[in-house]
Amino acid sequence: MSRLAWLNGLPIEEAQAEFLRCCGSTRWAEAMARARPFVSEAAVYTEADWLWSQTGPDDWREAMTHHPRIGDVSQLREKYKATATWSSQEQRGVQEASEEVLQGLADGNREYEARFGFIFLVCATGKSAGEMLALLRERMNNEPEAELRIAAGEQAKITRIRLEKLLTSP
């Protein structure tokens, strides 16, 4: 059975739980579960993008609460067990970071949260810890509303990557 057929055949509650692993917005995950059956993987991605475009700031903030802080390995293990493997893969660039960069990320995350009221969210796949730190520092200059939209865009990228993993992993 293909992963798409498996996903299409799940009871609605289980499908919603799988979609929540990809994006922590309850509204989005419920809508994705109701949108099944999908005729192709491309249809999954198209629907995911469209449904995300129908969400707003409350949904974006909710989704952000399902992510560990960049570089926070202990939080990955404890709070985010359902997505820990994916998050760990996505944040692979942090694993080889210097103590100085890790401290910069920790300090920057605290400053960012104090300024914007949500965690720094970046699609970390393929980025080094230094690149993520530079992005964090650069984005600190954004206006809060603009930054929330940027973070929502990063969530969309993360969601796409996680949907791909959902549809291809055994």
Order of alpha helices (4+ residues) and beta strands (2+ residues): alpha-alpha-alpha-alpha-alpha-alpha-alpha-alpha-alpha-alpha
